Amino acid sequence: MGRAALYVCNCNGIRERQVRQAIEAGAKRPRDVFAAHDARPQCAKCVCDMRRMIQDQAEALALAAE
C-alpha cells in the first residue's frame, strides 16, 4: 500500500510531494513554493514546515557535494 498524501498546507491543499517538487525546481523560500502553486499563504501555519523542508534539502545537497 502507498504512503498517504500528507498535506503541508491545508488551506491551499499543497501536499508534501508538491512542496518537494517546488524545492527541487529552485524554491528557496516559502513564498517561492506558494508561487509555484499559484497560491498565497492564508493562516501561515505551514511556513515553518516549508522552511524546514527547504533547509533539509539545502543540507542534503551540501553533504552530497562533499
N, C-alpha and C positions, 0 to 999 in steps of 0.2 A: 504494500500500500504506500502511496506517495505521501510526502510531508504536507501538512495542511498549510494553506496560504496564510502567512502572517501579515497582518496589516501594521504598517509603521504609522501611517496617517489615516486614522479612522474618518476624519472629516472629509478628506478628498478621496478616500478609497485607494490609497497608494500602498502597494504591497512591498514587502522586503525585497523581493526579486526585482521589482521596478526601481527601487532606490539603488540597489547594487548595479543595475544596468546603467543608470544615470551617472553613478560614480565612475564606472568603467569607461563611460563616454566622455569623462572630463569634469564632472561636477565637483567643485571644491568647497562649496558652501550649501547649506540647506536651501537657500534661495535658488541655486542652480538646479537642485533636484525638483523643486516646485515648478520652475520654468520649463524643465524637460517634460513635465506632465501637464502643462498649461493649467497650473493650479496656483493658489495662493494660500499661505498659512492662515488658518482660522483660529483655532484655540491654541496653537503652537506647542502642544504637549509633545509632539513628535520631533521637534527641533533638536532636542538633546540627543535623542536616539540617532538622528541623521548625522549629527556632528560626530558621535562615537563611531558610526559606521564609516564615515569619511576618514577619520583618524586611523581606524583599524586598517583600512585599505592602504593609506599612506605608509604606515609602519610595515605592513606586509611587503610593499614594493621596495622599501628601503632595505629590508632584510634580504630580499631576493637579489638586490643589486650588489650585496657584499660578496 
